[in-house]
Amino acid sequence: MNALENRVALVTGGSRGIGAAVAERIAEAGADVALTYVQDEAAADRVVAAVGAAGRRAVALRADNGDADSVVAAVERTVETFGRLDVLVNNAAAFPFGPTGELTPELIDEVLAVNVRGTLLATRAALRHMGEGASVISVGSNVVDHVPFPGLTLYATSKAALIGMTRGLAREVGPRGITVTMVNPGPVDTDANPADGPNADGIRSLVPLGRFGRSEEIADMVVHLAGPGGRFVTGSAIDVNGGINA
């Protein structure tokens, strides 16, 4: 039997990059998948098709993680569609970059709404439907432990907040047999952060393995944590970063 056979997962921000890889790997492990997207419906449809090719059901839900009602509605629609929810992967995020002195209050509010508030609200809504053996997994970043260059203060702040959420919720829902973990990727080759981009050589030089990660490598850790191998792992943040923080 596959690791996630007959389970249902919701992946926020699942139309591209790490989120798309997570959705596809979860389907390959046996689960039906709901994924959220904001604008690129065609990309979301491609992920739905890939999940279907793996023999599982999928639905794409338009939902902005920064909109409180929207993100909660995505959780409820997942349960209405599939009848249950076993795995929540909090992947949707905004990536601000720039000096702290140039950040506007509006941008700070927007980033914290997407990266922190939306993640917490989705998790709260999901936990109402989850039972023993369920998992909440949030995608963080290597910058929660080490910020390698300027301009990442707001992003690091927002991702560091998820560590507190992960640890606090692990205490709350552990007695229900639900695990809460976090995966912290290093630089990963995506459209938003390509391995051949203008700053790629400088970033690569910081990684002991000398390369960018692949989205599938992050997804494999998510599937592991959601499956039988992750049942005694909770309240933890797992680095999948090529050693960038060594």
Backbone hydrogen bonds in HBPLUS format (Angstrom, degrees):
<---DONOR---> <-ACCEPTOR-->    atom                        ^
c    i                          cat <-CA-CA->   ^        H-A-AA   ^      H-
h    n   atom  resd res      DA  || num        DHA   H-A  angle D-A-AA Bond
n    s   type  num  typ     dist DA aas  dist angle  dist       angle   num
A0005-GLU N   A0002-ASN O   3.25 MM   3  5.14 163.7  2.28 114.4 111.4     1
A0004-LEU N   A0029-ALA O   2.78 MM  25  5.19 153.1  1.85 142.8 144.4     2
A0007-ARG N   A0004-LEU O   3.14 MM   3  5.54 144.7  2.27 142.7 136.5     3
A0032-ASP N   A0007-ARG O   2.90 MM  25  6.32 156.1  1.95 161.3 157.9     4
A0086-ASP N   A0008-VAL O   2.86 MM  78  5.33 162.3  1.89 144.2 149.9     5
A0087-VAL N   A0008-VAL O   3.06 MM  79  6.36 147.7  2.17 151.5 154.0     6
A0009-ALA N   A0032-ASP O   2.90 MM  23  6.28 157.7  1.95 153.6 160.3     7
A0034-ALA N   A0009-ALA O   2.83 MM  25  6.21 159.5  1.87 157.8 164.9     8
A0010-LEU N   A0087-VAL O   2.85 MM  77  6.32 152.6  1.93 159.0 167.3     9
A0089-VAL N   A0010-LEU O   2.83 MM  79  6.16 168.5  1.84 168.4 169.5    10
A0011-VAL N   A0034-ALA O   2.85 MM  23  6.29 158.3  1.90 153.3 158.7    11
A0036-THR N   A0011-VAL O   3.07 MM  25  6.55 150.8  2.16 148.3 151.9    12
A0012-THR N   A0089-VAL O   3.05 MM  77  6.39 164.6  2.08 171.3 174.3    13
A0014-GLY N   A0036-THR O   2.92 MM  22  5.65 137.5  2.10 146.5 159.8    14
A0020-ALA N   A0016-ARG O   3.18 MM   4  4.60 159.1  2.22 104.3 107.9    15
A0021-ALA N   A0017-GLY O   3.16 MM   4  6.46 163.9  2.19 153.5 158.0    16
A0022-VAL N   A0018-ILE O   2.87 MM   4  6.10 155.1  1.94 154.0 161.3    17
A0023-ALA N   A0019-GLY O   2.98 MM   4  6.21 164.2  2.00 149.7 153.5    18
A0024-GLU N   A0020-ALA O   3.02 MM   4  6.26 160.8  2.06 151.1 155.9    19
A0025-ARG N   A0021-ALA O   2.92 MM   4  6.06 160.7  1.95 149.2 154.7    20
A0026-ILE N   A0022-VAL O   2.88 MM   4  5.97 160.8  1.91 155.1 160.3    21
A0027-ALA N   A0023-ALA O   3.11 MM   4  6.29 152.5  2.19 140.4 147.5    22
A0028-GLU N   A0024-GLU O   2.99 MM   4  6.26 155.8  2.05 145.2 151.9    23
A0029-ALA N   A0025-ARG O   3.00 MM   4  6.26 133.0  2.23 138.6 151.1    24
A0029-ALA N   A0026-ILE O   3.13 MM   3  5.01 129.5  2.39  90.9 104.6    25
A0031-ALA N   A0026-ILE O   3.20 MM   5  5.84 168.4  2.21 144.9 141.6    26
A0030-GLY N   A0027-ALA O   2.89 MM   3  5.12 160.3  1.93 108.7 114.6    27
A0033-VAL N   A0057-ARG O   2.97 MM  24  6.41 162.2  2.00 153.1 155.4    28
A0059-VAL N   A0033-VAL O   3.05 MM  26  6.66 140.0  2.22 146.9 156.3    29
A0035-LEU N   A0059-VAL O   2.99 MM  24  6.49 152.4  2.07 159.2 167.0    30
A0061-LEU N   A0035-LEU O   2.76 MM  26  6.02 165.7  1.78 162.6 166.9    31
A0037-TYR N   A0061-LEU O   3.03 MM  24  6.35 140.9  2.19 147.4 151.1    32
A0063-ALA N   A0037-TYR O   2.85 MM  26  5.82 156.5  1.90 154.0 162.0    33
A0041-GLU N   A0039-GLN O   2.94 MM   2  5.94 121.8  2.29 115.6  99.3    34
A0044-ALA N   A0040-ASP O   3.14 MM   4  6.49 159.9  2.19 149.4 155.2    35
A0045-ASP N   A0041-GLU O   2.84 MM   4  6.09 153.0  1.92 149.7 157.4    36
A0046-ARG N   A0042-ALA O   3.04 MM   4  6.33 141.4  2.20 140.5 150.6    37
A0046-ARG N   A0043-ALA O   3.14 MM   3  5.10 123.0  2.48  92.2 106.6    38
A0047-VAL N   A0043-ALA O   3.20 MM   4  6.59 149.8  2.30 146.1 153.2    39
A0048-VAL N   A0044-ALA O   3.00 MM   4  6.33 157.8  2.05 148.8 155.4    40
A0049-ALA N   A0045-ASP O   2.92 MM   4  6.16 154.1  1.99 144.2 150.9    41
A0050-ALA N   A0046-ARG O   2.97 MM   4  6.25 150.1  2.07 141.4 149.5    42
A0051-VAL N   A0047-VAL O   2.90 MM   4  6.20 155.5  1.96 153.2 159.5    43
A0052-GLY N   A0048-VAL O   2.93 MM   4  6.21 155.9  1.99 146.5 153.6    44
A0053-ALA N   A0049-ALA O   2.88 MM   4  6.16 145.7  2.00 143.5 153.0    45
A0054-ALA N   A0050-ALA O   3.18 MM   4  6.47 128.7  2.46 134.9 147.2    46
A0054-ALA N   A0051-VAL O   3.03 MM   3  5.11 136.1  2.23  97.3 110.0    47
A0056-ARG N   A0051-VAL O   3.20 MM   5  5.70 164.6  2.23 147.7 144.3    48
A0055-GLY N   A0052-GLY O   2.90 MM   3  5.07 156.8  1.96 107.4 113.1    49
A0067-ASP N   A0064-ASP O   2.94 MM   3  5.40 165.6  1.96 118.1 123.0    50
A0071-VAL N   A0067-ASP O   3.08 MM   4  6.31 164.5  2.10 167.3 169.5    51
A0072-VAL N   A0068-ALA O   3.33 MM   4  6.45 161.3  2.37 146.5 151.4    52
A0073-ALA N   A0069-ASP O   2.95 MM   4  6.04 154.8  2.01 144.5 152.3    53
A0074-ALA N   A0070-SER O   3.05 MM   4  6.31 143.2  2.19 142.8 151.9    54
A0075-VAL N   A0072-VAL O   3.13 MM   3  5.26 121.4  2.49  98.2 112.0    55
A0076-GLU N   A0072-VAL O   3.11 MM   4  6.49 163.2  2.14 152.7 156.7    56
A0077-ARG N   A0073-ALA O   2.83 MM   4  6.01 156.4  1.89 150.7 157.4    57
A0078-THR N   A0074-ALA O   3.03 MM   4  6.15 145.7  2.16 138.8 147.4    58
A0079-VAL N   A0075-VAL O   3.18 MM   4  6.54 159.6  2.22 151.3 155.4    59
A0080-GLU N   A0076-GLU O   2.91 MM   4  6.17 157.1  1.96 147.8 154.9    60
A0081-THR N   A0077-ARG O   2.90 MM   4  5.97 150.3  1.99 142.2 149.6    61
A0082-PHE N   A0078-THR O   2.97 MM   4  6.11 167.6  1.99 155.0 157.7    62
A0083-GLY N   A0079-VAL O   2.65 MM   4  4.81 138.8  1.81 132.8 141.1    63
A0135-SER N   A0086-ASP O   2.86 MM  49  6.36 155.7  1.92 158.5 166.7    64
A0088-LEU N   A0135-SER O   2.98 MM  47  6.41 158.7  2.02 155.0 161.8    65
A0137-ILE N   A0088-LEU O   2.83 MM  49  6.19 169.0  1.84 169.8 173.6    66
A0090-ASN N   A0137-ILE O   2.83 MM  47  6.19 146.8  1.94 143.0 153.5    67
A0139-VAL N   A0090-ASN O   2.91 MM  49  6.04 172.3  1.92 153.6 151.3    68
A0098-GLY N   A0151-GLY O   2.92 MM  53  4.21 162.8  1.95 120.1 125.4    69
A0102-GLU N   A0099-PRO O   3.01 MM   3  5.52 154.8  2.07 113.3 121.1    70
A0103-LEU N   A0100-THR O   3.08 MM   3  5.30 165.3  2.10 111.8 116.5    71
A0108-ILE N   A0104-THR O   3.03 MM   4  6.33 166.2  2.04 158.9 162.7    72
A0109-ASP N   A0105-PRO O   2.94 MM   4  6.13 164.5  1.96 149.2 153.4    73
A0110-GLU N   A0106-GLU O   2.95 MM   4  6.13 155.5  2.01 143.2 150.4    74
A0111-VAL N   A0107-LEU O   2.93 MM   4  6.13 169.5  1.94 159.2 160.3    75
A0112-LEU N   A0108-ILE O   3.03 MM   4  6.15 169.9  2.04 154.6 157.8    76
A0113-ALA N   A0109-ASP O   2.90 MM   4  5.95 145.0  2.02 141.8 151.9    77
A0114-VAL N   A0110-GLU O   3.08 MM   4  6.34 155.6  2.14 148.2 153.5    78
A0115-ASN N   A0111-VAL O   2.83 MM   4  5.89 168.4  1.85 162.0 162.6    79
A0116-VAL N   A0112-LEU O   2.97 MM   4  5.13 147.1  2.08 123.4 132.7    80
A0117-ARG N   A0112-LEU O   2.90 MM   5  6.32 160.9  1.94 158.6 163.2    81
A0118-GLY N   A0113-ALA O   2.77 MM   5  5.78 147.6  1.87 147.5 157.0    82
A0120-LEU N   A0116-VAL O   2.92 MM   4  6.15 161.8  1.95 157.3 162.2    83
A0121-LEU N   A0117-ARG O   2.86 MM   4  6.06 161.5  1.89 155.6 161.0    84
A0122-ALA N   A0118-GLY O   2.92 MM   4  6.01 161.1  1.95 146.0 151.4    85
A0123-THR N   A0119-THR O   3.02 MM   4  6.13 156.5  2.08 141.7 148.6    86
A0124-ARG N   A0120-LEU O   2.85 MM   4  6.05 161.7  1.88 149.0 154.2    87
A0125-ALA N   A0121-LEU O   2.96 MM   4  6.12 164.8  1.98 149.8 153.7    88
A0126-ALA N   A0122-ALA O   2.88 MM   4  6.03 157.2  1.93 146.2 153.1    89
A0127-LEU N   A0123-THR O   2.91 MM   4  6.05 159.5  1.96 155.1 159.4    90
A0128-ARG N   A0125-ALA O   3.32 MM   3  5.62 142.8  2.47 101.8 111.4    91
A0129-HIS N   A0126-ALA O   2.90 MM   3  5.55 155.9  1.96 119.2 126.5    92
A0130-MET N   A0127-LEU O   3.38 MM   3  4.97 152.4  2.46  92.5 100.3    93
A0134-ALA N   A0131-GLY O   3.09 MM   3  5.82 150.0  2.19 147.3 147.8    94
A0133-GLY N   A0177-GLY O   2.88 MM  44  5.62 167.5  1.90 130.6 133.6    95
A0179-THR N   A0134-ALA O   3.11 MM  45  6.56 158.9  2.15 155.5 153.2    96
A0136-VAL N   A0179-THR O   2.92 MM  43  6.30 151.9  2.00 150.0 159.3    97
A0181-THR N   A0136-VAL O   2.90 MM  45  6.37 161.0  1.93 164.1 169.1    98
A0138-SER N   A0181-THR O   3.05 MM  43  6.50 160.2  2.09 141.7 144.9    99
A0183-VAL N   A0138-SER O   2.88 MM  45  6.29 157.7  1.92 160.1 166.9   100
A0140-GLY N   A0183-VAL O   2.73 MM  43  5.78 163.5  1.75 146.6 152.2   101
A0144-VAL N   A0141-SER O   3.28 MM   3  6.02 170.8  2.29 119.4 120.8   102
A0142-ASN N   A0185-PRO O   2.82 MM  43  5.71 124.9  2.12 168.0 155.2   103
A0145-ASP N   A0142-ASN O   3.18 MM   3  6.01 165.2  2.20 122.6 126.2   104
A0146-HIS N   A0142-ASN O   3.32 MM   4  6.52 158.2  2.37 144.4 150.6   105
A0156-ALA N   A0152-LEU O   2.80 MM   4  5.87 167.7  1.81 161.5 165.5   106
A0157-THR N   A0153-THR O   2.89 MM   4  6.03 153.6  1.96 146.6 154.3   107
A0158-SER N   A0154-LEU O   3.00 MM   4  6.25 160.2  2.04 150.0 154.3   108
A0159-LYS N   A0155-TYR O   3.01 MM   4  6.26 160.2  2.05 154.1 159.3   109
A0160-ALA N   A0156-ALA O   2.87 MM   4  5.89 153.6  1.93 147.3 154.7   110
A0161-ALA N   A0157-THR O   3.21 MM   4  6.39 143.0  2.35 141.0 149.4   111
A0162-LEU N   A0159-LYS O   3.09 MM   3  5.40 139.8  2.25 102.9 113.4   112
A0163-ILE N   A0160-ALA O   3.06 MM   3  5.46 146.8  2.17 108.1 117.4   113
A0165-MET N   A0161-ALA O   3.18 MM   4  6.54 155.3  2.25 144.0 151.2   114
A0166-THR N   A0162-LEU O   2.86 MM   4  5.95 160.5  1.89 142.5 147.8   115
A0167-ARG N   A0163-ILE O   2.99 MM   4  6.22 167.7  2.01 155.3 157.7   116
A0168-GLY N   A0164-GLY O   2.94 MM   4  5.95 164.2  1.97 148.1 153.3   117
A0169-LEU N   A0165-MET O   2.93 MM   4  5.96 168.8  1.94 151.9 155.5   118
A0170-ALA N   A0166-THR O   3.01 MM   4  6.04 148.3  2.12 139.6 148.6   119
A0171-ARG N   A0167-ARG O   3.35 MM   4  6.61 150.3  2.44 143.1 148.6   120
A0172-GLU N   A0168-GLY O   3.23 MM   4  6.56 152.5  2.31 140.7 148.5   121
A0173-VAL N   A0169-LEU O   2.85 MM   4  5.99 172.3  1.86 167.0 165.3   122
A0174-GLY N   A0170-ALA O   3.03 MM   4  5.41 129.9  2.29 131.8 140.2   123
A0176-ARG N   A0173-VAL O   2.92 MM   3  5.26 147.1  2.03 109.3 119.9   124
A0178-ILE N   A0173-VAL O   3.40 MM   5  5.68 165.8  2.42 143.1 140.4   125
A0177-GLY N   A0174-GLY O   2.82 MM   3  5.17 163.7  1.85 119.3 122.9   126
A0235-GLY N   A0180-VAL O   2.76 MM  55  5.71 157.7  1.80 158.9 163.5   127
A0182-MET N   A0236-SER O   2.97 MM  54  6.28 138.4  2.15 155.5 160.7   128
A0238-ILE N   A0182-MET O   2.73 MM  56  6.11 164.4  1.75 158.9 156.7   129
A0184-ASN N   A0238-ILE O   2.76 MM  54  5.90 170.2  1.77 151.7 154.5   130
A0240-VAL N   A0184-ASN O   2.98 MM  56  5.89 171.7  1.98 138.5 137.9   131
A0186-GLY N   A0240-VAL O   3.17 MM  54  6.31 134.8  2.39 128.3 119.8   132
A0213-GLY N   A0187-PRO O   2.81 MM  26  6.09 177.8  1.81 151.8 151.5   133
A0189-ASP N   A0213-GLY O   2.92 MM  24  6.04 169.8  1.93 157.0 153.6   134
A0190-THR N   A0193-ASN O   3.45 MM   3  5.04 160.9  2.49  99.3 103.3   135
A0193-ASN N   A0190-THR O   3.08 MM   3  5.04 137.7  2.26  96.8 108.9   136
A0197-GLY N   A0194-PRO O   3.09 MM   3  5.08 157.0  2.15 113.7 111.9   137
A0200-ALA N   A0197-GLY O   3.19 MM   3  5.12 164.0  2.22 106.9 111.3   138
A0203-ILE N   A0199-ASN O   3.16 MM   4  6.44 159.7  2.20 153.8 159.9   139
A0204-ARG N   A0200-ALA O   2.79 MM   4  5.93 168.3  1.81 157.3 160.9   140
A0205-SER N   A0201-ASP O   3.05 MM   4  6.16 144.0  2.19 139.7 148.4   141
A0206-LEU N   A0203-ILE O   2.99 MM   3  5.50 154.9  2.05 113.9 121.6   142
A0207-VAL N   A0204-ARG O   3.08 MM   3  5.37 159.5  2.12 110.8 117.3   143
A0210-GLY N   A0207-VAL O   2.77 MM   3  5.14 154.8  1.83 116.0 124.8   144
A0217-GLU N   A0214-ARG O   2.89 MM   3  5.36 137.7  2.07 110.8 122.5   145
A0218-ILE N   A0215-SER O   3.15 MM   3  5.37 126.4  2.46 101.0 113.8   146
A0219-ALA N   A0215-SER O   2.98 MM   4  6.28 161.6  2.01 150.7 156.6   147
A0220-ASP N   A0216-GLU O   2.88 MM   4  6.03 149.2  1.97 142.7 149.7   148
A0221-MET N   A0218-ILE O   3.14 MM   3  5.39 123.4  2.47 100.9 114.2   149
A0222-VAL N   A0218-ILE O   3.13 MM   4  6.51 155.9  2.19 149.4 156.4   150
A0223-VAL N   A0219-ALA O   2.94 MM   4  6.24 163.7  1.97 157.3 160.6   151
A0224-HIS N   A0220-ASP O   3.01 MM   4  6.19 155.1  2.07 141.3 148.5   152
A0225-LEU N   A0221-MET O   2.96 MM   4  6.21 162.1  1.99 152.9 156.6   153
A0226-ALA N   A0222-VAL O   2.97 MM   4  6.20 145.9  2.09 146.9 156.8   154
A0227-GLY N   A0223-VAL O   2.98 MM   4  6.03 128.0  2.26 142.4 155.1   155
A0227-GLY N   A0224-HIS O   3.21 MM   3  5.17 139.0  2.39  95.5 106.9   156
A0230-GLY N   A0227-GLY O   3.03 MM   3  5.69 160.4  2.07 120.4 126.4   157
A0231-ARG N   A0228-PRO O   3.36 MM   3  5.52 171.4  2.37 113.8 113.8   158
A0233-VAL N   A0230-GLY O   3.12 MM   3  5.18 161.1  2.16 115.1 114.7   159
A0244-ILE N   A0241-ASN O   3.34 MM   3  5.87 161.9  2.38 114.7 118.7   160
A0246-ALA N   A0243-GLY O   2.90 MM   3  5.16 165.4  1.92 119.6 121.4   161
